[in-house]
Amino acid sequence: MKMLKSLIIAAALVAGVPAVAAPTAAPAAPVAAAVAAPTPAETASPEAAPAATEAGAALDATYVPMKPAAGIGQPVQGGMDFQPQFTVIGQDAKFLNNAILLPIITVITLFVLGLLLWVVVRYRAKANPVPSKTSHNTFIEIVWTAVPALILIAIAFPSLSLLAAQYRPAKADAVVIKVKGYQWNWGYEYPDHGIGEFISKMVDEKTAVANGEPYQLAVDNRMVVPVGQQVKLIITGADVIHSFAVPALWTKMDAVPGRANETTFTVTKPGVYYGQCSELCGVDHAFMPIAVEALPPEKFAAWVRFKGGKMPGEAEAAPAAAATPAAAPATPAAPAAAPAAAATN
């Protein structure tokens, strides 16, 4: 009887070995699960991505079209002078005109007018019954040859330097904008920022007044540029000859079909600056305005993203930032081995 009990207990023990061994092997599954489990960096990534997206959207939402300032960047009633200038070249050109050319022209005009009046009175027939027979005067001929030559030389130096500055090649970091004239609107493209061509057209009077803008100068899509950074315009025409002109930026360049003309400018102050097509181009030539909005660099970057583009350099930085979290999963795998060792012990 004792032998029978011993056999039954032995059989029970033998049958129970797999049941005891099974739990020993079971922790292997948690080890694998722990290894396969997402790391903290991976877990945070899906949450960080929406946060980054929301932050970018908030930044993009900061772009609001700027309101124009009265008398700035647009014509004024009864104006006779150049518009206030907001480029360095424009300021130099206005100084050359107002401080050098106008005084010289005024003095010469008054001098010649005075000579004419003096000759009319002094040498009239009643005062000179016998006309003078003087054939020439060497001194006078030297004076009226040398003085104009000296005046022209004095004007030439600032004029040529200003002309050279207007056609100096653009800098490497200039913002490139392709401008195309159509009948009767403008197309703008930012190739370095990934912004395809968009059309800029004049808005109706009701919309212009509601936006606080001058009628026949307000548009639905402005050309936007950064303040303090050089802008390079590559200008052409799609059908007939147009002319891109913004007086407050001292910018005027013909848009000729089949030819790419280039000009540059650097805006010194934020604002909205208006212009018009300045080459007769058809029946709606008078309804082809230009609006350039100059923004601080950070707001210009927000506008670029608002238009679906990106700032130069962002495209290269994005892959590098994306590659950094990819190496992280290997590090947290070490703690996962601890449960396996504990289970073995």
C-alpha positions, 0 to 999 in steps of 0.5 A, spaced: 500 500 500 505 504 501 509 502 495 502 504 491 502 511 494 509 512 493 508 510 485 502 515 485 506 521 488 512 519 483 507 520 477 504 526 480 511 529 481 513 527 474 507 530 471 508 536 474 515 538 472 512 541 465 507 545 469 513 548 473 518 549 467 512 553 463 512 559 468 520 559 468 520 560 460 514 565 460 518 571 462 521 570 455 515 573 452 515 579 456 522 580 455 521 580 447 515 585 449 520 589 453 525 590 447 519 591 442 516 596 446 517 603 444 522 607 447 520 614 450 523 618 445 518 614 440 513 614 444 513 622 445 514 623 437 507 622 435 505 627 441 511 632 439 509 632 432 502 635 433 505 640 438 510 642 432 505 642 427 500 647 432 506 651 433 508 652 426 500 653 424 500 658 430 506 662 427 503 662 420 497 665 422 501 671 425 501 673 418 496 679 417 496 684 411 499 690 413 495 697 413 498 702 408 500 709 411 497 715 409 502 719 404 507 713 404 508 709 398 503 712 394 501 718 390 498 724 394 493 730 392 497 736 389 504 732 390 510 735 386 516 732 388 518 725 388 515 720 393 518 719 400 524 714 398 525 707 402 531 704 399 538 707 399 539 708 392 532 712 392 534 716 397 541 718 394 537 719 387 532 724 391 538 727 394 542 728 387 535 731 384 533 736 390 540 738 392 544 738 386 541 738 380 535 742 381 539 748 384 544 748 378 538 748 373 535 754 377 541 758 377 542 757 370 535 758 368 535 765 372 542 767 369 540 765 362 533 769 363 537 775 366 541 775 360 536 775 355 532 781 359 538 785 359 540 784 352 533 786 350 533 792 354 540 794 353 541 793 345 534 795 343 534 799 336 532 805 340 538 805 344 542 803 339 541 806 332 548 804 330 548 796 331 555 794 334 559 790 329 563 786 334 565 779 331 567 775 337 570 776 344 575 770 346 574 771 353 566 770 353 567 764 348 572 761 353 567 762 359 561 759 356 565 753 354 569 752 360 563 753 365 558 748 362 564 743 361 566 744 369 558 743 371 557 737 367 563 734 370 561 735 377 554 732 375 557 726 372 561 723 378 554 722 383 550 721 377 555 715 374 556 712 381 548 712 382 547 709 375 552 703 377 549 702 384 542 701 380 545 695 376 550 692 381 549 684 381 545 682 386 548 678 392 548 671 393 543 671 399 538 676 395 530 674 395 529 672 388 522 673 385 520 672 378 515 677 375 511 676 369 506 681 366 500 679 363 494 683 360 492 686 365 495 683 371 502 681 374 504 674 376 509 673 382 513 666 383 519 665 389 523 659 386 528 659 392 522 659 397 518 653 393 512 658 392 509 657 385 506 663 381 500 667 384 496 672 380 495 679 383 489 683 380 486 690 382 480 689 387 474 693 386 472 700 389 468 697 395 473 692 397 479 697 397 475 702 401 473 696 406 481 694 407 483 702 407 487 702 401 487 707 395 482 704 389 485 702 383 492 701 387 489 695 391 490 688 389 488 681 392 495 678 392 501 683 394 508 682 393 511 681 399 519 682 401 523 682 407 526 689 410 533 690 410 534 684 405 536 685 398 530 683 393 532 681 386 527 681 381 527 677 374 522 681 370 519 678 363 512 679 359 507 674 357 504 677 351 506 685 350 511 690 353 509 692 360 513 696 365 514 694 373 514 701 376 514 702 384 516 710 385 517 709 393 522 704 391 526 707 386 524 701 381 522 701 374 524 695 369 520 693 362 517 687 362 519 684 355 516 678 352 522 673 351 527 677 355 529 676 362 530 683 365 533 684 372 533 689 377 534 689 385 532 693 391 533 693 399 527 696 403 529 700 409 522 700 412 516 696 413 510 698 409 506 698 403 508 701 397 504 702 391 506 702 383 503 701 376 504 698 369 508 704 366 508 702 359 502 702 355 499 695 354 492 695 352 485 697 353 486 695 361 493 698 362 490 703 367 488 697 371 494 694 372 497 696 379 502 693 383 503 693 391 509 691 395 508 689 402 515 690 406 515 686 412 520 684 418 524 678 417 520 674 422 514 676 419 516 675 412 518 667 414 511 667 417 508 669 410 512 664 406 509 658 410 502 661 410 503 661 402 505 653 403 513 655 402 519 654 406 525 659 408 532 657 404 535 652 409 529 649 412 529 643 407 536 641 409 535 642 417 528 638 417 532 631 414 537 632 420 532 633 425 528 627 423 534 622 423 536 624 430 530 620 434 532 614 429 538 612 433 535 613 440 531 606 440 537 602 441 539 605 448 533 603 452 534 596 450 539 594 456 534 595 462 529 590 458 534 585 459 534 585 467 527 582 467 530 576 463 536 575 468 531 576 474 527 570 471 533 566 470 535 567 477 
